[in-house]
Structures are given as C-alpha cells and as structure tokens.
Amino acid sequence: MKSQMTGRERLLTALNNQKPDRLPCQVHNWMGQYLHDFLKGADQYEAYAAVGMEPVIYWDPTYIFDPKDLENWDDKTINTGKVLVGATHWLRTIATPKGDLTERGAYSGKTGWTTEYLIKSERDFELWHEFIPVPVRVDWTEILEIKKRLGETGIVRGGCYGFGQGSPWQSFSGIIHNNVGAILATFDKPQWVHFVLESMAQKVLRVLDISDKIEHDVVETGGGAGSSTVISPALHHEFCLPYDRQIHAALHSAGTKSVYHLCGGLMPLLETVVENGADGLETMTPPEMGGDCDLTEATRRVGDKLFFIGGFDQNAGFERGNPQLVKEMVYRLHEACPDGGYICCPSDHFFTGDVENIRAFAEAARECVY
C-alpha cells in the first residue's frame, strides 16, 4: 500500500476489492436540479472540485447505427401539451415496416415515468425483436477524452448497453411490463419471458462483442427490478442469473469490471451476485431508506468476493443532517468494511441538501485511513 495514493489509484484499488490508503467516496451521479439549485449550475467536474471529492464521472460512449436499420425504426417523441401536477406528458411513436409501437409518459424537474408501456402484446415484441436497431460500432472518443482530462484524479464509469439499466430483466420490466406485470408473466408464460430475455441479452452481447476494449473503469449492470424487495430470490435465480452471467463474462473479456446495481433488497441475493460473475455490488441501501443492507453482515458473507459502493443514507445525512452527523455516519460505514474494497457513496440520487454536508462527507472519507 502506498502512503499517499492518487484519486484514481484509490478508486481503482477499491474496485479491485483491495485496501487503499484511505476510504474513497463518490456521489451516485449528480442530478441536474441539485447542480442548478445548490452549486450554481456547475458540471460534474466542477461539482466534485467544489466539495473536495475525487471525481467519478458518469458518461456513455457514442453508439453508431446502420442508417438502413434506423429507416425501419422511425422513432419520434412529441410533447402532448398536457401538463398535470407539474409534470409534462409525452407520446412516443415508433413506425416499423410491419406496424407501429406507442409509449406514453411524463416528466417533472426531478424524474420521469412511464404511463403506457411500449410493448403491450407478444406481437408488439415481435416488432421490437425484428426491427430495433442495434449499434454496429462503438465510439470511445469521448470516454478517452474524459480519462485524459481526469488524469490521476478519478475514474469514469457508465452503463452497460441495453434497453433499461443494463440487465435484461430490468429492460423487460421497463419497456414491456411494470414490475407486477413482469412477475405475473413469469408464471403465465415463462417460456415467452425467457425468449424475451434471451433476445435482449443477445443484442447486448452483440454490442459488447464489437466494443473492442471497453474504456470505462467500471460498468453498471443489474437494476432495481431485480431486488429481493421486488422479486423473490427464486425468480431472480431463474430470470436474472443466466443472462447476467453471460453479460458479465463478456464485460470481463472486453477488459472492464462490473458493478451490479440492486437498489432495495439485496441481502438474500449476496451469494447470487457472486454467482452471476459481477465484481461488485451497489447501492447497499440501508433499512432507513427502504432497503435491507447490513453492510457489516454483507462484508462478512461476500466481502472477500465483491467490492461495495453505496450504503450512505443521503436523506438523513445530506438532506436533513448536519456536518457532524454526516461524519459519524461515514465513520460507521468505514468500520463496516475494515479491509477495503469499499467506495462510500449515497444510496440513491439526491435533489436537496446543504453543500456543507457533502463537504463533510468528503472530509470524513479523507479521515478514514486503513
């Protein structure tokens, strides 16, 4: 161990599930509203500098499509003009040679949501399966520029290419059904669900195959729809594990690491995440935020096999807390992972909170030496 690591060395050491000089930390991406309201419109780089934290920049590469494929997938989204309770509604229409698909949703200043799902029948999925464009080339230029800009100060991470949050089950829940519909489908027509998941997985694998070396330092897979607070461990094992395992193996072949994202229940799935081949696990959400993570117990069970990112309750700390409370919370998380392999991070996005609390978060991490 070096007596003084660079920010990049520190973060990469944690991603290698090893012990750095001190506790690294990050935020779970910066929300535009927070940057606007509390940091005078700063970008990601400026925000990290303002709070004294090593930068972890979220950015995805540019995906290049065959123009002929795009012609068969005429994708248009319009604002419907409907505004309800501060939310603007939209309509998406996709024209294919064999029929149209429609999707509806709304967005506010903080988030967006779906009100009508894109795939409403098996016939709709056949259109999706046949015509959705899949990239033919991946351009890493922007990621390489970010890494050059960061130098030894930090890392860059992104999502796995996909149709939701990187893993097929999350995509299935996001474009075909809500969570309830997805669960019912596993009982009503399980063979069809496997067909859908395999179709999605193969498209993801095709993109990973043409990606050459993946320039992200870590890639996010998984998704909250796979959490044990949403589906049972048995359903996860049948409908998530086989496809996640293929994708993680492909990511490793392309030269990067994966962090499996479960925002909610994860304690019954710790060993399953090890089995699916992921390198790490996030968001380690505590019970106070609706999750079930016991970080000390997770460390005992699988800490030698997975690194962890997350665990910090930003509601109690950033939004309602004070600098002293924030520091005490960080110290407790550090104690829960005494052997490293841990990046302290909020367990979710945040939109409000005193900037001084975030500075205290970063300062506490600097004080947590190994």
N, C-alpha and C positions, 0 to 999 in steps of 0.2 A: 504493500500500500504506500502511495506517495503521501508525503506530509501535506502537500497542497496541490489538489487536482484542479484542472480547468473545469469549467462548467460542462463541457462536452464529455470529458473523461469521467466526471462524476455521474452524469446521467447514464452513459453507456455502461459503466461499472454496475449500476443498479439493474440495467436491462440484461446484463449478463448474470444476474442473480448473485452478485458478489458484494463485498463490503467496500464502499468508497471512503474517502476521508471524513465526510460528514453527510448528513441527510440531504439529498436533493429534493427539490419541490417544484411544482408547476401549478397552473390552473387548468381546468378541463375546458380549454379553449376560452377565448374572450368573447362575450356577447356584445354585438354592436351597440345595443342600448346602454350597456354599462360603460363602454368606452365613450359614448356620446355624453351621458349624464354625469359621469364621475371623473373622467380622465380627458376632458376637453377634446374629444374626438380622436384620441391617439390611435395608432395602428398597433398590431400585435407587438412589434419590436419596441415601440415607444412605451407601451404599457408595461412590459416586463422590466424595462430600464427604470421606469418611474417607481416601481415597488421594490426594486433591488433583487430580482429573481432571475435565475438562469433561464433563457428563452427556450420554450418548446413550441415550435411553430407548426400549426396545422395547415397543410396545403396538399392539394392533389395534383397529379400530372395532367397534361393535356392529352385527351384521347382523340385519335384521328379515325374517322369513319369513311367507308366507301360511299361516294355520292349515290351510287345506284341503290345501296341499302337505305339511305336516307329518303330517296324518292318513294320507296314503298312504306315509309313511316312518316307521314306528313303530320307533324306534332305541333299543335297550336294551343296556346293558353290565352284566354281573354279575361279581363276584369268584367264581371257581370253587372257592375254598378250597384250591387246590393251591399249595403253596409248595415250590420246588425251588432249592437252592443260593442262598438268599437272595432269590429272585425270586417275586413273587406273580403268578399266572396269571389271565387274564380271558377271558370269552366275550362277544362282541358279536353280537346277533341283530337283523336288520332285517326287519320284516314289510311287504310291499307287497301291493297288490291281486292281483298275479299270481304271488306266490311269495316265498320268504324268502331272505335272504343271511346268511351267517355269517362271522365273523372271530375269530381267537384270537391271543393274545399274552401277554406278560409284562412286568413292570416291576420294577426294583430302585430303590434310593435314588438312583441316578445317571441311569438311562436306561430306555427301554422298547424292545421289539422285537416283531415280528410272527412268529407261528409258523404261522398259516394265513391265507392272503390272502383278502380279501373277494370278489374276482372270480376264479372258478375256471374259467369257461367263457364262450363267446360269449353263451349265453343269460343268464348272470348279468349280463353287461354290458348286455344289452338292458333288464333290470330297472333297473339303475343309471341308464342313459341316460334312461329314461322317467320314473322316479319321484324321483330325488334332488332334494331341494328346492334351489332357487336363490334367494338373497335378493331381496326386492322393494324394499328400502330400506336405505340405509347411514346409520347414526347416528354422526356425528363428534364428538359432545359430549365424550366422554372425551379424545379426542385434543386438542381445543381447550383443555380444562382443563389437560392436561399442558403444552401450549405456553405457556399463561398462567402456570403455576407455574414453568416453566423461565425465562421471560423471555429475557434475553440471555445466559443461562449455557450453553445447549446446544440440542440438537435432538431430535426424536422420529422414529423410523423403525419400519417394520412390514413384514409380509409381504404379497405380492400375494394377493388372494383366490384360493383354489384348493383342490385336493384332496391336496396334498402340500406342496411348498415353493414353489409359485407357477407353475412352468412345467409344461406338460402331460407332458413326458417323465418328470419326477420323479414326478408323480402316477401315471402309468402303471406305473412301476417300484415304486411304493409300495403301491398297492391292488390291482393286477391280477397282477403277477408280481414275483418278486425280480429282481435285475439280470440273472441268467443267463436266466431265462425271458423277460424283456423282449427281450433281444438275440436269442434264438432265434426269437421271434415275428416280428421284422423280416425274417427270412429265410423263415420258413414261411408267413406270411400278412401280407405287408406292407400290402396294401390295407386289411385289417381294422385294423391298427395305426394307419394314417392316419385311418381312420374314428373310432377311439377318441380320438386326439389332437385331431382337429378338434372332436369333441363336447365335450371338456374345454375347449378353447380358447374355443369359442363361449359356454360357460357363464361362463367368466371374463370375457370381453368384455362379456357382458350386465351383469354386476355393475359393471364399470368404467363402463359407459355410464350407469348410474343413480347413480353415486357423486357426481355434480356435481364440485366441486373436491376433489381428494384433499388432505387436510391433513397427511399425512406429508411430512417433508422429503426422505426418500428411501425407496423401496420395494424390497424384496429379491425377486428373481426367480431363475430357474435352479434349481440343485440339484446335489448331488454325483453323482447318477446320470448326469449329462451330462459328467462329467470325462473327459479322454482316458485316464485310468487305468482307466476302466470301459468306455467305448465308443470306437470308432475315430472319428477326425475325419470320416470319410466318413459314418458313421451319424449323427453329430451334425449334420452339414450337412443330411442328408435328414430326420431325425425330430425335431430340435430347432429348427433355424433358422427354418423357415417360421412356426411357431407363436409362438416367442419374438418375432419381428419384429412380429407383429400386436399382441401384448400390450404391448410397449414403446411402440409408436406410440400406443396407447390411453392409457397412463400419461402420456405427454407431453401428449396432448390434455387430460387431466384436471389438468394443472398440477404434475406432480411429476417427479422423476428416478428412475432405476432403477439398482440395483447388481446385477450378475449374479454369482451365487454358484456357484463351482466349487471344491470342497474336494478337491484331488488334482491330477491332471494338467491343466494349462491352457496350457502353452507352445505346443503345436500348434494351440490354438484362439484365440489372441490376436486374429488378424485376423477370425475368425468372430464373436467377441463384438462387435467394431466393426461388422461387417456386420449383426448382429441388432438394432442400434439402442440397445443399453444405453449408459448414461452412464458406468458404472464397473464394476469387477471386484473381487471378493474370492474367496477368502481369502488368495491369494498364498502358499500353503503351501510351505515350503522342503523340500528333499530329506530333511533330517533327520527330518521328520515324515511322510514318505511321499508328499509332493507333488513337484513338479518346478520350482517357480518360481525363476527367476533374475531378481530384481527389477531389476537394472541392465539386463539384456537386454530385459525387458518394457518398461521405460521407453524404451529406445532405439527399440523397434519400434512401440509404440502409445501411449506416454505422452502424446503430444500430442492423443490422441483419447479416452482413458479416464482417469478417476481410479482410484486403487487404495486398497483397505482391506485391512489384514492384514499378513502377512509375518513376524510375530514368533513365534519358537519358544517357546511357553509351557512346554513340557516342560523344555527346557534352562534357560530363564530363571526363570519363576515357581516351578516345582516343584522343580528341582534346583540352581538357581543361587544367586547372592548379588547384593546391590545393585550392586557394581562390574561384574560380568559383564553384568547386565541393562542397565546404562547403555551399555556398549560395544556391545551388540547393537543398541540403539536408534540409537546414533550411526551404525553401518554402514548401517542401513536408511535413515536420513535422507540419507546420502551417495548412496544408490542412486536417490533421487528428488530431485535438486537443484533442480528447477523447480516444486516444489509438486504439487498435485493428489494428495496422499497423506495418508491417516489411518493412523497406526501403530496396530496392533491385533493381539492374539493371533490365530493362525490357526485356533483352534478353542476350544471350551469348556474350562474347567479346573475341577477339583474340589478340588485341594490347592495349597499354595504359601504361603510366608511373605508376610504382608501388606507387610512392608518391601520385598520385591522389587517389588511392584506400585507402591508409593510411589516407588521408584527409577525405575520405568518412566515414571511421570508427570513426575517431576523431570527426567529426561533429555530428554523431549519439550520441556519448557519451555526447556531449554538449547539446543535445536536451532533456531536462528534462521536465517532466509533472508537 
